[in-house]
Amino acid sequence: MALHHRQPTSALAPESLIKNDGQPIYGHFDGIVADLGVKQFSYFTDMDKPSSWFAKHVDFKQFQFINITTPRYIIGVAIADIRYVGSSFCYLYDIEKNGLTQTQTLKPLALGMSLSQSPKNGQSRIKHRQSQIEFVIKDGVWQLYIAADNIQAELTLTAPMLSLPMSLCTPTGYNGWTYTQKHNGLKVSGSLTVNDEPQPLNQALASYDFSAGYMRRETSWRWASINTQVESGVLGLNLAAGVNETGATENVLWINGERHFMPAVRFEFNRQRSDDDWYITGGDNQIDLSFHALKCRSEKINLGFLKSNFRQYIGYFSGQITDNNGRVHQLQNQLGLTEDHFAKW
């Protein structure tokens, strides 16, 4: 019998992440932080001197990601602002054909793009030639707009009634912090056209990721995400190692919208052998998953002072997860994502 993970204490989400003394509020939150309060943050150097305006500006990193899964396609869309450069990608994975097509954009100094610094209300957009990606957040509800050659989308991501996202702020490095907000197992409505064919959305599921803060100069993480239908209903899963690990993890299972905090996990895989399976385990067998990759979206950037070694895999998960009520949920070849990323920024 598994020993189930003790649930962390959650506080109501504050209006601003930064307190009157200029320091962040740490921990898990119930609800969504309205404002990151970056302007109010008192940022210091490693030698405890007040940081310059320039350092405070360039050291703040932010990225947002949406995943849409339909019976035929998986779509991944991201917008990132790492100050020196802004970037985005949009990929389309054809499940039937095991084919992957993608577009990506780089904007020097993040010119011509914008990201919302509020996880609750705001807009994030990037435009490149004839294509445009836009995320709109209204009272915590995400909308996705895509205008591209092969994808046109106007979608709304809706959580089940009373379902809470994973909202977490942790200390990062010596003088930084990271706010991460994620929600899996979301319903999808609106319109989606792929290669001039309208796509049914009655079985579509989605998740989003809003991450921002003063992360380590060299950052790495491993990540797994699932949005799928199992015997017990809609299952959403977010697991990660790296970034948010100072006293709390961002590991959460959602079953029909009910949030279950999960223990810390270990990712085992061979970075040099992409055809080898991954193994993701945590707790006393509370999480026991394998992952077999089908396709990989990768990107390597090496500018010396700026590096990114990014791999996001699409593939099948199998195994089991035990929720905090002791119920075991079986996964058998359920599609999902993993990611392995090193960044120097």
Salt bridges, closest charged atoms under 4 A:
ASP30 OD1 - ARG259 NH2 2.44
ASP81 OD2 - ARG83 NH1 3.15
ASP94 OD2 - ARG72 NH2 2.79
GLU96 OE1 - ARG72 NE 3.65
GLU134 OE2 - ARG125 NH2 2.95
ASP209 OD2 - LYS182 NZ 3.65
GLU250 OE2 - LYS182 NZ 2.44
GLU258 OE1 - HIS260 NE2 3.67
GLU268 OE2 - ARG266 NE 3.19
ASP276 OD2 - ARG273 NE 3.12
ASP277 OD1 - HIS292 ND1 2.73
GLU299 OE1 - ARG297 NH2 3.17
ASP323 OD2 - HIS329 NE2 2.84
ASP340 OD2 - ARG271 NE 2.62
ASP340 OD2 - ARG311 NH2 3.19
